[in-house]
Amino acid sequence: MNSPIMIACAHGTSNTQGAAEVNALRAAIAELRPGLDVREAYVDVQQPDLVDVVAGLPEGEAAVVVPLLLSVGYHVKVDIARAVKSRPGSAAAAPLGPDPRLAKLLDQRLREAGTTDNDVIVLAAAGSSNPNAAVSVEELLGQLQQLRSNRMVAAYGASAQPSVPDAVAMLREELAGGAGAGESAGAVDVGGRVVVASYLLAPGFFHDQLAKAGADVVTEPLLPSPVLAEIALDRYDAAVATLNQMTVAPAPEVPSPPQNQAPADAQQGGFFKAVRRFVTKYFPR
């Protein structure tokens, strides 16, 4: 039996480097899983559109849409969900984040940027109007806090609060000893820098905005890294397992009566036969 087609669905970007990074991620997925049919799709900006890709799948072929996105948000809950619903035998995998491996990758990017223990960190995500997206980011923040002792806050590029510039300004005020500084703010050492940890897959519009937020340092996006391809395949495998369970789920078993107990119909039949014999014997016509 052939493996379901993987539709590796990204947001889409007009940034040439960002588009190339995402395409390289798809290539890395295919390289890790020889023989797997990995297809390209987007929910915005770029083509081919996810809806068209799903509609053009070969008849009878199963497919799994793997969101190349970092959290649950509108595109996962609405765009991808609708596309999957339109195609029987297809399924949607979970997004790439949160995941402890992404926290380790963020820690690596922070170390590459020269972040010290005295620096304060803004974990900068794209943002979504779906509150589940913020929950995912906060979970990732907790995973990163297990790896580093820095004062950290999560912030967003759009559709959620606080914004990245507001978070940068707040932490800079704390570093300067202003309102909110001190033990209640995490005992930040004066003299550190404000570092924005880019919780974004690749260069593009949102990453460009981080440079304008007023931080001292902005880390590179998550790509390129083999970790993303590994996570994408894990999400695919989990969705395939669920799809297989739904396909071969056995019909519910009807419980058998106890060994010493006849079925209800047989019991009723025996009762009526006994009554008939009694009536015939004692009340003959």
C-alpha positions, -999 to +999 in steps of 0.1 A: +000+000+000+014+034-010+019+060+016-005+089+015+006+120-004+021+147+018+010+182+010+036+204+026+015+236+030+033+269+038+019+304+043+035+319+013+058+349+009+070+374-017+105+372-002+128+353-026+151+340+001+121+330+023+105+311-006+138+293-013+142+283+023+107+267+024+113+249-009+145+236+006+126+223+036+103+204+013+133+189-005+148+179+029+116+162+038+116+142+006+153+133+011+146+120+046+117+098+033+126+084-002+096+075-022+072+098-003+052+121-027+058+156-012+037+183-029+038+221-027+009+243-016+002+276+001-026+294+019-017+329+009+006+350-014+020+321-035+008+295-059-003+267-061-032+274-037-040+246-013-076+242-025-064+237-060-038+211-050-063+191-030-088+192-058-062+180-083-051+149-063-054+116-082-087+098-077-086+074-048-053+087-034-051+095+003-034+127+014-021+144+045-018+182+047+012+191+069+011+228+079+046+243+076+034+267+102+045+272+138+012+273+157-025+266+155-042+297+139-067+308+113-049+291+084-048+257+102-083+259+117-101+274+087-081+272+054-065+238+059-095+223+077-118+233+048-095+219+022-093+186+040-130+184+046-136+188+008-116+156+001-127+123+016-097+102+027-075+132+035-064+145+068-046+174+084-015+170+105-006+193+135+015+223+128+053+222+135+051+240+168+052+240+197+079+214+200+109+211+224+132+207+194+121+242+182+130+255+216+165+240+213+168+255+178+158+289+192+184+286+219+210+278+192+200+309+173+203+330+204+238+316+211+248+322+175+237+359+180+259+362+211+231+364+237+244+365+273+227+357+306+223+394+312+202+400+281+164+401+280+146+382+253+114+389+232+101+357+216+086+372+185+059+352+167+039+362+137+006+364+156-030+353+149-065+363+158-071+327+170-064+325+207-050+290+204-020+304+185-010+325+216-014+294+237+010+275+214+036+304+216+033+305+254+040+268+255+071+272+233+082+301+256+080+278+286+101+252+268+127+279+260+127+291+296+138+256+306+169+261+286+178+297+295+177+318+326+170+351+308+140+373+314+117+365+285+083+376+272+063+365+241+052+391+216+035+392+182+039+408+148+002+412+142-033+403+155-023+397+192-008+416+221+017+427+231+032+438+199+070+432+194+078+470+196+058+473+228+075+443+244+109+457+234+101+491+249+089+475+281+120+454+286+143+483+277+125+503+305+132+475+329+169+474+319+171+511+325+156+506+360+123+522+351+088+512+361+084+475+366+121+468+370+135+447+398+125+414+413+089+416+400+103+418+365+126+389+369+156+405+386+171+418+353+207+429+355+212+465+343+236+466+314+221+438+293+206+441+258+172+435+244+173+406+220+144+395+197+143+358+191+127+353+157+101+326+160+096+326+123+104+300+097+121+321+071+129+357+060+098+376+049+076+405+058+073+397+095+110+391+100+117+424+082+095+442+108+115+428+137+145+449+126+123+480+131+111+471+167+140+489+185+159+458+198+197+456+200+198+422+184+175+401+162+182+365+157+180+347+123+148+327+115+146+290+122+154+279+087+177+265+075+178+235+099+172+197+095+151+198+126+121+212+107+121+184+082+122+158+111+093+175+129+073+177+097+077+139+091+067+132+127+035+153+122+028+134+090+033+100+106+010+108+134-017+119+110-013+088+089-016+066+120-049+083+129-061+081+093-054+043+092-072+038+125-103+055+111-101+035+079-098+000+094-118+006+126-138-026+133-175-025+138-186-025+174-191-060+187-226-071+200-221-087+234-230-124+236-254-135+263-239-155+292-233-192+285-261-203+308-286-177+294-304-182+261-309-152+238-340-130+246-359-142+215-353-178+223-365-172+259-396-155+247-403-183+222-399-210+248-423-192+272-450-190+246-447-226+236-451-237+272-483-215+275-497-230+243-491-266+256-508-258+289-539-243+273-542-272+248-539-298+276-563-283+301-586-263+279-592-284+248-615-271+222 
